[in-house]
Amino acid sequence: MQKVFISGSMKIKNLDPDVLERINNIIESNYEIILGDADGVDSSIQAYLDSKQTKAVVVYCSGEKPRNNIGHWMTKKIHTNISPGTRAFFTAKDIEMAKDCDYGLMVWDTKSTGTLSNAIELLKRKKISLVYINKAKEFLKVKEVSDLEKLVSHMSEAAYQQADKKLNIKEKIEFFKNEQSALF
């Protein structure tokens, strides 16, 4: 069974009809959905999946208990030695979802470094993510470094600088470019 990792910005509470249409396609295709336990997109998608009585869902959490599991689905607890409540603590589950999935669907506010990090993690693993850019009301497929560059071009300069401090975006883009050029 194909697995789709769905994630998004914690500040987004309402899902656009275009995103819901994609989720409906995922459900109808009988893909397994893996998602996190955060507020925002994660909990909004959980509520939607519960309303559709979707069964093929696994909620990932860092630590012992998910913050949100609206549909009482199976959980995958990611154990880590990182201090609870830190960004790195929650990132541990995101990395596991990136490992476990076949594809990604992200809903992004052009600021969230967690969502951007997930798209980068999938790209690093040669997996495709489809990112819905909430402000632009459009999808962008991220499957190579030029797509990542297009994605970050939607950020304000301040958001980009903040994300670069946390994620080393410039360094990662250069890494992907060098990796691609080494293939030829």
DOKOLPA-903478 format. One line per 4 residues: number of its first residue (from 1); their letters; for each residue x, y, z of C-alpha. Coordinates in steps of 0.02 Angstrom, whole numbers, padded with zeros to 5 digits. Each point is the difference from the previous one (the first is absolute). Example, Ala and Ser with C-alpha at 12.3 -4.5 7.8 and 13.67 -1.06 7.14 Angstrom:
<recs>
1) AS) 00615:-00225:00390 ~ 00069:00172:-00033 .
</recs>
This chain:
<recs>
1) MQKV) 00000:00000:00000 ~ 00066:00172:-00046 ~ 00026:00118:00146 ~ -00025:00188:-00007 .
5) FISG) 00078:00112:00132 ~ -00113:00150:00027 ~ 00061:00148:00101 ~ -00014:00187:00010 .
9) SMKI) 00017:00161:00093 ~ -00065:00011:00178 ~ -00073:00172:-00036 ~ -00117:-00065:-00135 .
13) KNLD) -00164:-00056:00076 ~ -00117:-00001:-00151 ~ 00036:-00113:-00148 ~ -00027:00067:-00175 .
17) PDVL) -00125:-00097:-00109 ~ 00144:-00040:-00120 ~ 00092:-00087:00142 ~ -00156:-00095:00051 .
21) ERIN) -00021:-00057:-00180 ~ 00178:-00071:00002 ~ -00035:-00086:00165 ~ -00159:-00075:-00073 .
25) NIIE) 00104:-00067:-00145 ~ 00122:-00078:00123 ~ -00143:-00082:00095 ~ -00082:-00063:-00161 .
29) SNYE) 00168:-00071:-00058 ~ 00006:-00103:00160 ~ 00168:00072:00052 ~ 00052:-00005:00180 .
33) IILG) 00012:00172:00078 ~ 00136:00037:00125 ~ -00004:00164:00093 ~ 00057:00085:00157 .
37) DADG) -00089:00050:00158 ~ 00024:00189:00002 ~ -00131:00136:00002 ~ -00037:00092:-00161 .
41) VDSS) 00006:-00099:-00162 ~ 00030:-00167:00087 ~ -00153:00014:00113 ~ -00107:00077:-00139 .
45) IQAY) 00042:-00146:-00114 ~ -00033:-00122:00141 ~ -00172:00077:00026 ~ -00036:-00011:-00187 .
49) LDSK) 00058:-00181:-00012 ~ -00106:-00043:00152 ~ -00153:00081:-00081 ~ 00031:-00109:-00154 .
53) QTKA) 00019:-00153:00114 ~ 00170:-00035:-00075 ~ 00082:-00153:00075 ~ 00171:-00010:-00086 .
57) VVVY) 00082:00132:00111 ~ 00151:-00008:00115 ~ 00038:00145:00116 ~ 00184:00025:00041 .
61) CSGE) 00054:00080:00162 ~ 00163:00035:00090 ~ -00005:-00074:00173 ~ -00134:-00105:00081 .
65) KPRN) -00165:00084:-00042 ~ -00063:00098:-00151 ~ -00056:00178:00028 ~ -00145:-00031:-00120 .
69) NIGH) -00075:-00163:-00062 ~ -00178:00049:-00043 ~ -00047:-00163:-00087 ~ 00083:-00112:00129 .
73) WMTK) 00107:-00076:-00137 ~ 00152:-00108:00024 ~ 00151:00100:00059 ~ 00184:-00017:-00033 .
77) KIHT) 00098:00065:00148 ~ 00173:00064:-00043 ~ 00119:-00015:00146 ~ 00141:00125:00009 .
81) NISP) 00127:00057:00129 ~ -00028:00181:-00049 ~ -00078:00115:00131 ~ -00190:-00007:-00009 .
85) GTRA) -00086:00155:-00068 ~ 00148:00057:-00106 ~ -00004:00021:-00188 ~ 00121:-00146:-00019 .
89) FFTA) -00112:-00109:00108 ~ -00148:00024:-00118 ~ 00110:-00008:-00155 ~ 00043:-00180:00045 .
93) KDIE) -00176:-00056:-00048 ~ 00005:00101:-00161 ~ 00160:-00087:-00053 ~ -00080:-00170:00032 .
97) MAKD) -00152:00048:-00103 ~ 00115:00055:-00142 ~ 00087:-00170:00009 ~ -00163:-00098:00006 .
101) CDYG) -00098:00089:-00138 ~ 00000:-00013:-00189 ~ -00061:00178:-00032 ~ -00034:00160:00096 .
105) LMVW) -00142:00125:00001 ~ 00041:00161:00091 ~ -00108:00151:00039 ~ 00115:00149:00025 .
109) DTKS) -00022:00180:00059 ~ 00168:00056:-00078 ~ 00074:00020:00175 ~ -00006:-00167:00091 .
113) TGTL) 00173:-00074:00011 ~ -00071:-00168:00054 ~ -00099:-00020:-00161 ~ 00145:00063:-00105 .
117) SNAI) 00116:-00120:00090 ~ -00117:-00145:-00042 ~ 00004:00044:-00186 ~ 00190:00009:00008 .
121) ELLK) 00009:-00166:00092 ~ -00104:-00083:-00136 ~ 00106:00077:-00137 ~ 00156:-00065:00088 .
125) RKKI) -00078:-00174:-00007 ~ -00043:00020:-00186 ~ -00186:00003:00040 ~ -00125:00120:-00076 .
129) SLVY) -00103:00120:00103 ~ -00145:00103:-00059 ~ -00002:00163:00097 ~ -00157:00105:00008 .
133) INKA) 00054:00180:00021 ~ -00145:00066:00101 ~ 00024:00185:-00039 ~ 00018:-00027:-00187 .
137) KEFL) -00138:-00132:-00006 ~ 00107:-00112:-00109 ~ 00091:-00166:00005 ~ 00185:-00019:-00037 .
141) KVKE) 00077:-00171:-00030 ~ 00171:-00013:00081 ~ 00104:-00136:-00080 ~ 00166:00086:-00036 .
145) VSDL) 00104:00146:00064 ~ -00074:00126:-00123 ~ -00172:-00038:00072 ~ 00067:00034:00175 .
149) EKLV) 00068:00167:-00061 ~ -00172:00043:-00072 ~ -00079:-00049:00165 ~ 00110:00112:00107 .
153) SHMS) -00025:00143:-00123 ~ -00176:00015:00074 ~ 00073:00051:00168 ~ 00023:00178:00056 .
157) EAAY) 00182:00052:00024 ~ -00023:00000:00190 ~ -00080:-00174:00000 ~ 00138:-00065:-00114 .
161) QQAD) 00137:00069:00113 ~ -00083:-00076:00153 ~ -00019:-00169:-00086 ~ 00179:00006:-00062 .
165) KKLN) 00061:00025:00180 ~ -00098:-00153:00057 ~ 00019:-00114:-00152 ~ 00153:00060:-00096 .
169) IKEK) -00105:00012:-00159 ~ 00138:00078:-00106 ~ 00119:-00139:00050 ~ -00130:-00134:-00036 .
173) IEFF) -00040:00072:-00172 ~ 00187:00001:-00042 ~ 00014:-00180:00060 ~ -00144:-00054:-00113 .
177) KNEQ) 00074:00094:-00147 ~ 00171:-00080:00026 ~ -00081:-00170:00020 ~ -00095:00021:-00165 .
181) SALF) 00153:00063:-00094 ~ 00101:-00149:00063 ~ -00121:-00114:-00091 ~ 00053:00069:-00169 .
</recs>
